[in-house]
Amino acid sequence: MQHRLAGEGALDDCRGRPTTRRIEASEQSFWMGFTDDIVVRVAEADSGSRIDVRSASRHGRSDLGVNAARIRTYLAALHEAEKPGD
């Protein structure tokens, strides 16, 4: 999934950390160049794994919904990747 996150094309930096089960990335906004930080954590759960996703702007008070949309897009891609092949 790290490759899918990085494969979106706009991430400036994307590193996986297998020992901590984290993917950390950053992305700059197109117009203003503000940096957002993205962290994906995978934790063991009783029936498999639990995934936590955080996306936050480093600057300003409002991101106009960009970070929430990024999380929804990532989780949708993750759910799609879970589906068995056609």
C-alpha positions in Angstrom: 0.0 0.0 0.0 3.0 2.3 0.4 3.5 2.1 -3.3 -0.1 3.0 -3.9 0.2 6.0 -1.6 3.4 7.1 -3.3 1.9 6.2 -6.7 -0.7 9.0 -6.4 2.1 11.1 -7.9 2.0 14.2 -5.7 3.8 13.0 -2.6 7.2 14.7 -2.0 8.5 12.1 0.5 7.1 8.7 1.3 9.0 6.3 3.6 7.9 2.9 5.0 9.1 1.9 8.5 8.5 -1.9 8.8 9.8 -2.0 12.4 7.1 0.5 13.6 4.5 -0.5 10.9 4.3 3.1 9.7 4.2 4.9 6.4 5.1 8.5 6.7 4.7 11.0 3.8 4.4 14.6 3.0 2.7 16.5 0.2 2.8 20.1 -0.9 -0.3 22.0 -2.0 -0.3 23.0 -5.7 -1.1 26.7 -5.3 0.5 27.8 -2.1 3.1 25.1 -1.5 1.9 24.4 2.0 3.0 21.0 3.4 0.7 18.4 4.7 2.0 15.4 6.7 0.4 11.9 6.2 1.0 9.0 8.6 -0.5 5.5 8.1 -0.1 3.1 11.0 -0.9 -0.6 11.0 -1.6 -2.3 14.3 -2.4 -5.9 15.1 -6.0 -6.6 16.0 -7.9 -9.7 17.1 -9.2 -10.5 13.6 -6.3 -9.1 11.5 -5.0 -5.6 11.4 -6.3 -2.1 12.3 -5.2 0.8 10.1 -5.0 4.4 11.4 -4.5 7.2 8.9 -3.7 10.8 9.8 -3.3 13.7 7.4 -2.7 17.2 8.8 -1.6 20.6 7.5 1.6 22.0 9.0 0.4 25.6 8.5 -2.8 27.5 8.9 -6.2 26.6 10.5 -8.2 25.4 7.6 -7.3 23.0 4.8 -10.7 23.3 3.0 -11.3 19.6 3.5 -8.2 18.4 1.6 -6.9 16.2 4.4 -10.2 14.5 5.0 -10.6 13.9 1.3 -7.1 12.4 1.1 -7.9 10.0 4.0 -11.1 8.9 2.3 -9.3 8.4 -1.0 -6.6 6.3 0.6 -9.0 4.2 2.6 -11.2 3.6 -0.5 -8.0 2.5 -2.4 -7.1 0.2 0.5 -10.6 -1.4 0.5 -10.4 -1.8 -3.3 -7.0 -3.5 -3.0 -8.5 -6.0 -0.4 -11.0 -7.3 -3.0 -10.2 -10.6 -4.6 -9.0 -10.5 -8.2 -11.7 -10.6 -10.9 
